[in-house]
Amino acid sequence: MANYRVTWIIDVEADNEADAAAQCLGIMLDPESIATVFTVQGPSGAVCIDAATGEEYPSDFPGYCAA
């Protein structure tokens, strides 16, 4: 089994850091959320994966990935 670093980046407007974190958690837990693309760094390099569809994008795909 390999180790992977998975990142998810989103910009939110908030009153403070705790509010920003709470908003992001709410988005991640929302079953209707479309925020499902993660950058995954592993032994073979970095790719972006849409966890909802399984689609894979290059790690520098504009607007989707944490380059």
C-alpha positions, 0 to 999 in steps of 0.5 A: 500500500502506498502513501498519498497526499490529497488536497482540496482547495476552495475560496470562501468569504468568512468572518474568521478562520473558524467560520471559513473552516466550518463553511468548508466542512459543510460543503464537503459533507453536503451530499449535493455538493459539486466540490468533488475534485481533489489533487492526489500526489502519489508515487507516480506524481500528481493528478486530479481526481473527481471523486464523484465520477472517477474522472482524472485530470492533469494536475495543472488543469485550470480551475480544477486542481491545486497546482 
